[in-house]
Amino acid sequence: MKKTLLVFLLISAFIQCSKGDSSVPFNLPTLEQNFGPQTTTLPLEGQYTFFRDVPYGTKPQNKLDILLPSASDIKGVVLYFHGGGFLSGSKEDLYLSPSKEFIQALLAADIVVINAAYTFISDIASEGVFTALEEGTQVIEFTERNAALMGIPSQQIVLAGVSAGAGIAQWNGFRNETNESIRGIVATFAQSSYDLYEWEKLFPDYSLDSLRTKYEELDTLFTDFYNGDADEEKRALLDYRNFMDVNDPPFYVFNPVYEDAFIDANDSLDFNVLFHSVKHADYLRQKALTVGLEFSGGYKEAPEAFIERVLSK
């Protein structure tokens, strides 16, 4: 009887192991128990395991996608946050050019990608930009909690995002409370601070309160962004540039070169200039030089090369 039981247990163990792929550092049945069934319709070409709309929080927008490369030696994970001014955009944007080539390069380098959605400032459940920023923290916590299940080495996380997503990456990456597991930050089309009054140091003729009086869309954005007034406490909590110190993870920043003029020929605000000017990137680099923090950019390397480099340290 004991011999029969032992044979049964060995056979059962073999069957359970065979359900997973021995060439990858995760067990697919275990992942499906935690994340739901894998999605067989892939958003990008390639060999990887894909989980869509995995919950990481309680709000309807708290969903993320997981892309697991078919590799036996995972190097780390990139947590990606889409752009859209905290008013629009989707995690589906990552699967379109030029972002999709970036993601495919990461997967080919044996790096997991987690692609997260978040709550917009216009949502009734939002408490301004803090909601989206703190949901970025939840994505980090989800990743730390499930890293071993996905075969991700401990504390091998890079935060990445474009525009608003870059702000989520920087706010969490430069905060001591949230950056213990972070090895690098990638910010493209980035803003330099979410203390919007700080931008008066960047642009000539930029006076936030005067512009709010003239442009209703800016005043509405300001109110939704700060969930009311911007008192000194809120502004200090949102000035992630001021968080930067030599002990933070290195960062990669790329912004296009725009003219200073954020008011166009039709006397309308050009938010693309206001939000994405190279002046923001220069202001971040200036602070990094002051505190001795390592940084990089498109003048030196591609973002995927930066990610591979910081994860290999």
N, C-alpha and C positions, 0 to 999 in steps of 0.2 A: 504493500500500500504506500509506504514512504517513498519507494523507488518510483512508483507511478506518479505520485504527487510532484516529485522533483522533476521528472520528465515534462509534466504539464507546465510547471512554472518556467522551465527553460524555453519551451516552445512559445509560451505566452510572451516572454521577454523578447524572444527573437522577432515575433510578429510585431510587437510594439516598436522595436527599433527599426524594422524594415519599413514601417509607415513613414518614417522620416527619411531625409536624404542624408546619407552618411558623409557626403562631400561638403555639407554646409554646417555651420556651428549652431544650428537651431533645429528644434523638433517641430515639424509642421502641425501635427495634431495638437500639441500643447499651445502653439500660437493661435490655432483656430478656436480652442477653448477660451482663450483670453480676448481675442480680437474679432471673433466671428469668422466665417468662411473666407478664404482667400478669393480675390476677384480674378477670374480667368481672362476677362477682357482687359488687356493692358493699355494704358494711356500712351506708352512709348514703346518703340521697338527695343528688343533686347531680351536677355535671359535673367529674369529676376522674379521674386515672389511679391505679390501686390495685395495689400489690404486697403480697402477704401472706406472712408467715413467711420473710422474708429473713434468712439467718444473719449474725450479726455477731461470733460467737465460736464456741468449740468445744463448749460444754456444750449439752445438749438444750434448755434454756430460753432459750438465746441466739438469740432470733428477734425480728424487728421487722416492723411494717407501715409502708408508705410511702404517703402520700396526697398526690398532686401536683395542684395546682389547674390548671385549663385557662386559663392566663394567660401573656401574653408577657413580663411583668415581675414576676418573683418577688421578694417583699420580704425573705424570710428563712425560717427554719424553726423550729418548736417541737418539741423532743424531750420526749415525755410518758412518765411512769412511773406505773403504776397503784398503788393502795393495797392494803391487806390485812395490815398488821402484819408484813410479811416472811414471812407464813405462808400466805397465800391471795390471792385476787384473780386477775385476768387482764387482759391487754390488751384483751380483748373488752368489758370494762366501759366502755371509752371510747365505745363505740357505743350506749350506753344513756343515757337522760335522767338527770340534766341535762347530762352531759358531751357528748353528741352535739351539742347546740345550740352549745356552746362551739367544738367542732371545725368545725362548719359555718360559724360566723362567721369562723374563721381562714381556711378555704378561700376564702370569699367575699372576704376581704381579700387574696388572692393570697399566702398564707403556707402553706408546706409543713408537713405534720404527720408526724412519725415517732413511732410508738407502740410502745414496747419492753417485752418481758417480761424477767424476770431470775430468778435462782436464789433459792429460799426458804432461810431459816436452818435449816429442818428437813431439808433435802436432804442426803443422804449425802456429796455432793461439795462441800458448803458449808463454808467456814471462818468461819462467823458472818456478821454483817452486812457485814463487809469485802468478801465476795464480791459481794454485790448492789451495793454502792457502787462497786466497781471495774468492774463490768459497765456501770454508768452511764458511766464513763470510756471504755469500749470503744465505747459508742454514740456518744459525742462524736467519737471518733477515726474511726469508720465514716463519720459525717456529714462531717467535714472532708475525708476522703479522697475522698468521692464527691460533694461539693458541686457541682463544676463540671458533672458528668454530669447532675445534677438541675436545673441552672440556678439554683442558690442562690448569692447573692453571698457573697463571702468574709467570714468572721467575723461572720455575721449569724444567730447561734443564740440561742434562748431555751430555758432548761430549765424544765420544768413538771412538777408531780406533786401527788398527793393523798396525805396521810398518809405511809405508808412511801415512796411515790414522791416526796413533797415532801422527805423526808430525802435521797434520792438526788440530787435537784436542788440542794439547798442544799450538801451536802457537796462536790459537784463545782463548784458555782458560786462558792463562797467560797474555794476552794483556788487558790493561785497556780499550782500545777502543772497545773491543768485548766481554768482559766477565761479563757484568752487570747482565745478566739473567742466568749465568752459576752457577750451584750448585755443580758440580764435573767433574772430568776428568778421563777417563780410557784409559791408554796407555799400550798396550801389544806389545812385540817385538819392543820396541821403540828406537828411537835415542834421544840423550841428547841435541843436538843443530843442527841447520842447518848452523852454521858457521863451515864448515868442517875442518878448521884449528884448531878448538877447540879440535878435536879428538886427536891431538898430545899430549894432556895431559893425555889421557887414555891408549894408546897402546905403548908399547916399540917398537922402530924402525919404528914408523909410521911418515913418512915425506911426506906430501901430494904432494908437488911439485916434489920430487924425484920419488915417485910412479907414478905420472902422466906421467913422462918422460919414465918410463919403461913399463907401462901398458896402451895401447891405449884405452881399454874399460873404464878405470877410467878417462882418460883425456876427452873422449867424454861425459861421464856422468857428469863430472864437468862443461863442457861448456854448456850443455843443462840445467843443474840444475840452474846455475847462469845466463843463457841467455847471455853468454859471460864471461868476467872477473869478479872476485869476489873482488870488491873494498871494502874499509872499511865500507862505508855506507851500502852496501848490506849485508855484514856480520853482522853488528850491528842489522839490521832490522830482520835478520833471527836467531839470537841467542836467542831463546825463553827461554833458561835456565836463561839468564841474566834478563829476565822480571820478574822472580818469586819474590813475596814478601808475607808478612804475610796476606795481604788482598785478595789474590787470592783464588779461590775455592780449596778444598782439591783434591788430585789426588791419583790415584791407578796406580802403575806401576809393570809390570811383564816382565822380560826378562830371557831366559834360561841361564844356566851357560855354557859358551863356554871357550875353552882354549884361551890364548892370541894370538896364531898363526893365523894370517889372511892370510898367504901365505901357501898354501898346499904343499904336497910332490912333486907335479908336477910343482912347482914354479908358480902357478896361484893364483890370488886373491880369497880368500874365502869371498864373500860378505855377506854370512850368519853370519859369525863371526864379520866382520867389522860393519855391520848394527845392529846386534841384541845381541851383547855380554852383559852379565850382568854388565859390566863396565859402560855402558850407564845408566842403572837403578841406579847403585850406585852413579854415578855422579849427577843425578837428586836428589836423596835422600840427598846427601851431601849438596846441595844448599838449599833444604827444611829445613834441620836442622839449617843451618846458618841463615836463615831469619825467622824461626819459623812457617813454613807452614805445615799444617797437611798432612800426606800421609799414604798410606796403600799398601798392596800387597798380593800375594798369601800365604805368611807366616802367614797371619792374617785372611783373609776372601776371599770368592769367589767374583769375580767382580760384579755379580748381587746383592750380599749382601751389598757390598759397595754402589751401586747405590740406593738400597732401603733405606739404612741408611741416605745418604746425602739428599735424597728427602723428608725424614720424619722430617728433622730438622725444 
